[in-house]
Amino acid sequence: MVNFWASWCWPCRTEQPALQDVYQRYRAEGVRFVGVNWRDQSAAAKDWIRRFGVTYPNVFDPSGAVGASFAIRGAPDTYIVDRTGTIRYAVFGAASASEISGLIQRVLEQAPS
């Protein structure tokens, strides 16, 4: 799961606790999460990670280059990627824990290519 977020993004604030919960649920199954702090300030991003207790890896994308490689529409955008690196699902806007969990579960249930 790759999630693009920013400290200035209000919907990201409502989504972050759900993402952390889903990460806790699926990490033992080998699901990897990466947060991408998109077009933000480093200090604000570090404060966000501390304040929300984010324990999965995050990278800093101040120029938006990583976001451009995904052709994101804005923050938050979330991509569910399979084992081969193929984007299987995209959620544009804030997602709920049940929505993200459902998409991850679909990918886990699919036979490996």
Backbone bond lengths (Angstrom), bond angles and torsions (degrees), N, CA, C in turn:
res aa  C-N    CA-C-N  psi(-1)  N-CA   C-N-CA  omega(-1)  CA-C   N-CA-C  phi
1 M - - - 1.428 - - 1.518 107.96 -
2 V 1.301 115.68 129.77 1.461 122.07 176.77 1.523 106.83 -120.06
3 N 1.330 115.65 123.80 1.457 120.63 -178.12 1.525 109.80 -122.33
4 F 1.325 115.84 124.59 1.466 122.22 175.82 1.524 107.84 -93.95
5 W 1.321 115.43 128.47 1.460 121.16 -176.76 1.526 109.77 -145.15
6 A 1.325 115.24 168.43 1.467 121.69 176.02 1.522 108.48 -152.25
7 S 1.319 116.04 149.14 1.462 120.13 -179.08 1.526 112.05 -66.39
8 W 1.321 117.81 -24.53 1.466 121.81 -179.45 1.540 112.20 -86.16
9 C 1.317 116.90 -0.93 1.473 123.08 -176.06 1.529 109.93 -92.35
10 W 1.337 116.36 110.31 1.460 119.60 -178.17 1.532 112.36 -63.53
11 P 1.341 121.58 -46.44 1.466 119.93 177.95 1.534 113.02 -59.66
12 C 1.331 117.04 -28.21 1.468 120.05 177.36 1.521 110.94 -62.75
13 R 1.324 116.31 -33.58 1.471 120.79 179.82 1.524 110.95 -64.23
14 T 1.314 117.28 -39.87 1.463 119.98 -179.37 1.528 110.98 -75.18
15 E 1.320 117.20 -28.50 1.460 121.99 -177.53 1.527 113.34 -80.78
16 Q 1.327 118.48 -32.31 1.470 121.42 -170.85 1.523 114.61 -55.63
17 P 1.333 119.98 -46.51 1.469 117.94 178.98 1.534 112.61 -60.12
18 A 1.318 117.53 -35.68 1.470 120.81 178.34 1.523 110.64 -65.08
19 L 1.332 117.19 -42.42 1.460 120.24 179.31 1.520 111.09 -62.75
20 Q 1.309 117.65 -42.38 1.461 121.09 178.85 1.526 110.23 -62.63
21 D 1.320 117.18 -41.44 1.469 121.02 178.24 1.528 111.41 -61.92
22 V 1.330 116.42 -44.74 1.472 120.31 -179.71 1.527 110.12 -65.86
23 Y 1.320 116.92 -39.54 1.462 120.23 176.45 1.529 110.11 -58.45
24 Q 1.311 118.01 -47.01 1.462 121.43 179.96 1.530 111.05 -59.91
25 R 1.313 115.98 -36.11 1.463 120.57 -178.33 1.529 112.06 -71.32
26 Y 1.328 118.10 -40.00 1.464 121.51 -170.50 1.524 115.92 -103.32
27 R 1.303 119.52 -7.57 1.465 119.37 -175.70 1.524 112.31 -63.35
28 A 1.327 118.33 -34.32 1.465 121.02 179.08 1.535 111.85 -68.02
29 E 1.335 116.76 -19.01 1.465 121.11 178.33 1.526 111.93 -90.21
30 G 1.326 116.37 5.35 1.462 120.27 177.30 1.510 114.77 88.59
31 V 1.331 117.78 5.92 1.459 120.40 178.13 1.527 107.85 -74.97
32 R 1.308 115.92 130.20 1.468 121.89 -179.25 1.519 109.80 -103.21
33 F 1.309 115.72 138.75 1.457 123.42 177.05 1.517 108.49 -116.76
34 V 1.330 115.73 142.66 1.457 121.93 171.95 1.521 107.26 -139.32
35 G 1.315 115.13 127.62 1.451 120.53 172.44 1.519 108.23 -96.83
36 V 1.320 115.63 141.97 1.461 120.51 177.75 1.526 107.10 -121.43
37 N 1.324 114.85 110.81 1.459 120.25 177.95 1.526 107.22 -78.61
38 W 1.318 115.57 109.02 1.462 123.43 -167.70 1.529 112.04 -101.19
39 R 1.345 115.26 122.70 1.465 122.09 174.64 1.528 112.77 49.72
40 D 1.310 114.59 54.23 1.456 121.03 -174.73 1.523 109.00 -132.49
41 Q 1.302 115.79 178.73 1.464 121.98 176.50 1.530 109.23 -98.48
42 S 1.306 116.04 139.72 1.463 122.28 -175.45 1.530 112.35 -56.57
43 A 1.309 117.56 -45.68 1.471 120.76 -178.60 1.530 110.89 -62.48
44 A 1.314 116.55 -41.45 1.463 120.58 179.19 1.527 110.66 -65.34
45 A 1.324 116.59 -38.89 1.465 121.11 179.18 1.525 110.78 -65.33
46 K 1.314 116.47 -44.82 1.473 120.19 179.56 1.523 110.71 -63.17
47 D 1.319 117.29 -39.79 1.463 121.10 178.02 1.529 110.35 -64.03
48 W 1.320 116.93 -42.01 1.468 122.63 178.38 1.527 110.78 -57.40
49 I 1.331 115.91 -50.62 1.467 121.27 -177.95 1.525 110.34 -59.70
50 R 1.316 116.52 -42.04 1.460 120.61 178.21 1.529 111.00 -67.07
51 R 1.331 116.65 -48.72 1.470 121.69 -175.73 1.521 112.31 -62.43
52 F 1.341 116.99 -40.99 1.465 120.57 -178.07 1.527 113.02 -90.89
53 G 1.320 118.41 -1.04 1.462 121.05 178.33 1.514 113.30 63.27
54 V 1.318 116.35 39.35 1.471 121.23 -178.47 1.529 108.42 -74.23
55 T 1.339 115.72 123.55 1.461 120.06 -176.58 1.524 113.52 -111.15
56 Y 1.321 118.31 -4.16 1.461 119.71 175.55 1.531 109.19 -91.90
57 P 1.336 117.62 159.33 1.470 120.79 -175.94 1.527 112.73 -61.62
58 N 1.311 114.67 145.99 1.463 122.48 175.67 1.518 108.74 -134.63
59 V 1.318 115.51 144.65 1.462 121.27 175.74 1.523 108.09 -120.25
60 F 1.303 115.02 157.23 1.461 122.49 -176.84 1.522 108.73 -103.37
61 D 1.326 117.21 126.75 1.464 123.22 -178.05 1.535 109.61 -125.62
62 P 1.350 117.44 67.88 1.461 119.55 -174.54 1.523 114.04 -65.06
63 S 1.319 117.99 -30.72 1.465 120.54 -178.70 1.524 112.87 -84.82
64 G 1.327 116.43 -17.74 1.466 120.28 -176.64 1.511 113.55 87.06
65 A 1.335 118.37 8.11 1.471 121.88 -177.05 1.529 112.07 -64.56
66 V 1.332 117.14 -41.26 1.468 119.66 178.87 1.523 109.04 -65.21
67 G 1.317 115.93 -43.91 1.465 119.89 177.22 1.513 112.23 -59.37
68 A 1.319 116.37 -40.18 1.472 120.09 178.75 1.518 111.04 -63.32
69 S 1.331 117.62 -34.94 1.463 119.76 179.90 1.529 111.48 -67.43
70 F 1.323 116.87 -23.55 1.464 121.96 175.34 1.534 111.51 -94.41
71 A 1.318 116.86 -7.84 1.469 122.41 -175.04 1.529 110.74 56.38
72 I 1.353 115.29 45.92 1.461 118.42 -178.05 1.517 110.28 -65.99
73 R 1.326 114.26 156.22 1.458 120.96 179.17 1.516 111.36 -93.86
74 G 1.320 116.19 -22.04 1.458 121.99 -177.97 1.510 108.62 159.83
75 A 1.309 115.59 -171.14 1.459 119.76 179.71 1.525 108.97 -111.31
76 P 1.321 116.96 138.66 1.446 127.69 -3.08 1.529 111.96 -86.55
77 D 1.297 115.31 144.28 1.465 123.70 168.97 1.516 106.65 -129.56
78 T 1.331 116.13 138.46 1.457 121.30 -177.09 1.522 109.24 -129.60
79 Y 1.328 115.15 135.36 1.457 122.01 -178.95 1.520 109.32 -123.03
80 I 1.319 115.41 131.06 1.462 121.67 174.75 1.521 106.02 -101.69
81 V 1.321 115.31 119.57 1.459 122.89 -173.05 1.528 108.47 -114.54
82 D 1.330 116.96 135.90 1.467 118.90 -179.87 1.527 111.71 -83.30
83 R 1.321 115.87 -177.13 1.470 121.69 -176.18 1.521 113.29 -63.50
84 T 1.330 116.87 -22.49 1.470 120.26 -178.91 1.521 112.20 -88.73
85 G 1.329 116.87 -4.03 1.460 120.79 -178.25 1.514 113.52 91.47
86 T 1.321 117.16 9.18 1.465 122.18 178.91 1.521 110.30 -86.62
87 I 1.316 116.50 129.97 1.462 120.03 175.16 1.523 107.26 -70.90
88 R 1.313 115.86 118.29 1.470 121.13 -178.76 1.524 112.17 -95.19
89 Y 1.326 116.07 -36.51 1.462 120.39 -178.29 1.522 109.34 -142.86
90 A 1.327 115.15 149.89 1.455 121.70 175.33 1.525 108.25 -133.58
91 V 1.304 115.20 137.55 1.463 121.67 176.06 1.518 106.42 -121.22
92 F 1.317 116.41 119.17 1.457 121.81 179.79 1.523 108.27 -100.86
93 G 1.325 115.69 118.56 1.454 120.76 -173.84 1.517 109.37 101.08
94 A 1.326 115.52 176.76 1.462 121.02 -177.07 1.522 110.97 -64.51
95 A 1.324 115.24 137.24 1.458 121.95 179.27 1.520 109.68 -114.48
96 S 1.309 115.78 151.50 1.460 120.60 176.10 1.527 109.75 -88.64
97 A 1.313 115.59 163.90 1.463 120.37 177.24 1.526 110.33 -59.98
98 S 1.324 117.56 -40.91 1.464 119.86 -178.70 1.529 111.28 -67.10
99 E 1.316 118.00 -36.65 1.460 120.70 178.43 1.529 110.95 -65.44
100 I 1.328 117.40 -48.76 1.463 120.96 179.78 1.527 110.41 -64.47
101 S 1.333 117.25 -44.55 1.464 120.86 178.95 1.519 111.38 -59.06
102 G 1.320 116.37 -42.98 1.463 120.44 179.84 1.522 112.27 -61.84
103 L 1.326 117.09 -42.13 1.464 120.66 179.52 1.530 111.42 -68.56
104 I 1.320 116.36 -41.21 1.469 119.71 176.98 1.522 109.68 -62.45
105 Q 1.319 116.79 -43.65 1.465 120.71 -179.55 1.533 110.90 -61.08
106 R 1.320 117.47 -39.89 1.471 120.59 177.36 1.527 110.95 -59.45
107 V 1.318 116.33 -44.67 1.463 120.17 -179.55 1.530 110.19 -66.23
108 L 1.320 117.42 -41.06 1.465 120.31 179.68 1.532 111.88 -64.52
109 E 1.307 116.86 -32.70 1.470 120.97 -178.06 1.525 112.95 -80.16
110 Q 1.307 117.74 -16.39 1.461 120.90 179.83 1.513 109.38 -75.56
111 A 1.327 114.65 141.31 1.467 119.89 178.58 1.522 109.24 -65.18
112 P 1.344 116.94 138.92 1.468 119.34 176.91 1.524 110.99 -61.02
113 S 1.355 115.86 143.82 1.459 119.06 179.69 1.506 110.52 -82.48
